[in-house]
Amino acid sequence: MATLLQINSSLFGDNGNSSVLTQEFVQRWKEKNPTGDVIVRDFAKEDVPHLDAARVQALFSPAEGRTPAQQAVLDYSDKIIAEIAAADVIVIGVPLYNFGVPSTLKAYFDHIARAGVTFKYTETGPVGLLNNKPVYIIATRGGVHKGQPSDTQSQFLTNFLSFVGLKDVHFIYAEGLNMGQKEQAFASAKTEIEQGVAA
């Protein structure tokens, strides 16, 4: 049975532009995979712990001396990594907040990047340890940034995902949403979503 991992990082939950478009992706995917399973991570509805010194220490703590609180940190990290590993396709809704990704998405990534688990260093450089699979990034912006120096998101997302082994990354942009271009941008994004799911 095919599995889709849907990640929503909008502060506005289901009403966020990026969340609306990830749901469009899910609906199209379900039409093609009617018996498929969808795993949802919505950072507006769940607490995503940001890293602090105690959490970093927990991630590197040996099992034999680990406290219950440290074990809980490892359990969270293990669970979200297992979800990524189990997924056949991943779709991530990413609004542009102050020229960067939402802090909750960055925090989520921080719990995924674990040496010896999702990546390792070799004599020739880092190697991602997650099995490659299609990752669709639905990037929504109030302005127009694609291909411009102001788009700091796209390269960051490509770099991070590739670092952990996810190299098959596809971007679907919906820009100019606060510039009177929302209807056109959504229509274009939905066409790209349909094409991506059909591929």
TORFI-797767 format. One line per 2 residues: number of its first residue (from 1); their letters; for each residue y, z, x of C-alpha. Coordinates in steps of 0.5 Angstrom, whole numbers, m for minus. Example, Ala and Ser with C-alpha at 12.3 -4.5 7.8 and 13.67 -1.06 7.14 Angstrom:
BEGIN
1	as	m9/16/25; m2/14/27;
This chain:
BEGIN
1	ma	0/0/0; 7/m2/3;
3	tl	12/3/4; 20/3/4;
5	lq	24/8/7; 31/8/4;
7	in	36/12/7; 43/13/4;
9	ss	49/16/8; 55/16/3;
11	lf	58/22/2; 59/20/m6;
13	gd	51/19/m7; 49/14/m12;
15	ng	56/12/m13; 57/10/m6;
17	ns	58/3/m5; 53/3/0;
19	sv	48/7/m4; 49/2/m10;
21	lt	47/m4/m5; 41/0/m2;
23	qe	38/1/m9; 39/m7/m10;
25	fv	35/m8/m4; 30/m3/m7;
27	qr	29/m6/m14; 28/m13/m10;
29	wk	23/m10/m6; 19/m7/m12;
31	ek	19/m13/m15; 16/m16/m9;
33	np	11/m10/m8; 10/m7/m15;
35	tg	5/m2/m12; 9/0/m6;
37	dv	12/7/m5; 19/8/m4;
39	iv	21/15/0; 28/17/m1;
41	rd	33/20/4; 40/22/1;
43	fa	44/26/5; 49/27/m1;
45	ke	43/31/m4; 40/34/2;
47	dv	42/38/8; 42/35/14;
49	ph	43/40/20; 47/38/26;
51	ld	45/40/33; 47/46/36;
53	aa	45/50/42; 40/53/38;
55	rv	37/47/35; 37/43/42;
57	qa	33/49/45; 28/49/39;
59	lf	26/42/40; 25/43/48;
61	sp	21/50/46; 14/51/48;
63	ae	9/52/42; 6/58/45;
65	gr	13/62/45; 16/58/39;
67	tp	19/63/34; 19/61/26;
69	aq	26/59/26; 25/54/32;
71	qa	18/52/29; 22/50/23;
73	vl	27/46/27; 21/42/30;
75	dy	18/41/23; 24/38/20;
77	sd	24/33/26; 17/32/26;
79	ki	17/30/18; 23/25/19;
81	ia	20/22/25; 13/21/21;
83	ei	17/18/15; 20/13/20;
85	aa	13/12/23; 9/11/16;
87	ad	15/6/13; 13/m2/13;
89	vi	21/m3/12; 27/1/13;
91	vi	34/0/9; 40/4/11;
93	gv	46/5/7; 52/6/12;
95	pl	59/6/10; 65/6/15;
97	yn	68/13/16; 74/13/21;
99	fg	71/7/25; 64/11/26;
101	vp	58/12/22; 57/18/17;
103	st	56/25/21; 50/26/17;
105	lk	47/20/19; 48/21/27;
107	ay	45/28/26; 39/25/23;
109	fd	39/21/29; 39/27/33;
111	hi	33/30/30; 29/23/31;
113	ar	31/22/39; 26/26/42;
115	ag	23/25/49; 16/24/49;
117	vt	15/23/42; 20/17/40;
119	fk	22/15/47; 20/16/54;
121	yt	24/14/61; 20/10/66;
123	et	22/7/73; 25/1/69;
125	gp	28/4/64; 27/7/57;
127	vg	22/5/52; 22/6/45;
129	ll	15/9/42; 16/8/35;
131	nn	12/2/32; 17/m4/31;
133	kp	19/m6/24; 24/m9/20;
135	vy	31/m5/19; 36/m7/14;
137	ii	43/m4/15; 47/m5/9;
139	at	54/m4/12; 60/m3/7;
141	rg	67/m3/9; 74/m2/6;
143	gv	77/m7/11; 74/m12/15;
145	hk	71/m11/22; 65/m15/23;
147	gq	66/m18/30; 72/m14/31;
149	ps	73/m9/37; 74/m4/31;
151	dt	67/m5/29; 64/1/33;
153	qs	58/2/28; 54/m5/29;
155	qf	53/m4/37; 51/3/36;
157	lt	46/2/31; 43/m3/34;
159	nf	43/1/41; 40/7/38;
161	ls	35/4/34; 32/m1/39;
163	fv	32/6/44; 27/9/39;
165	gl	23/2/39; 26/m1/32;
167	kd	29/m8/35; 28/m12/29;
169	vh	35/m10/26; 38/m14/20;
171	fi	46/m13/18; 48/m14/11;
173	ya	56/m13/11; 60/m12/5;
175	eg	67/m12/7; 74/m12/4;
177	ln	72/m7/m1; 79/m4/m1;
179	mg	83/m11/m1; 81/m14/m7;
181	qk	75/m17/m5; 69/m12/m8;
183	eq	66/m17/m13; 66/m23/m8;
185	af	63/m18/m2; 58/m15/m7;
187	as	56/m22/m9; 55/m24/m2;
189	ak	51/m18/0; 46/m18/m6;
191	te	45/m26/m4; 43/m23/3;
193	ie	39/m18/0; 35/m22/m4;
195	qg	34/m27/2; 32/m21/6;
197	va	27/m18/2; 24/m25/1;
199	a	23/m27/8;
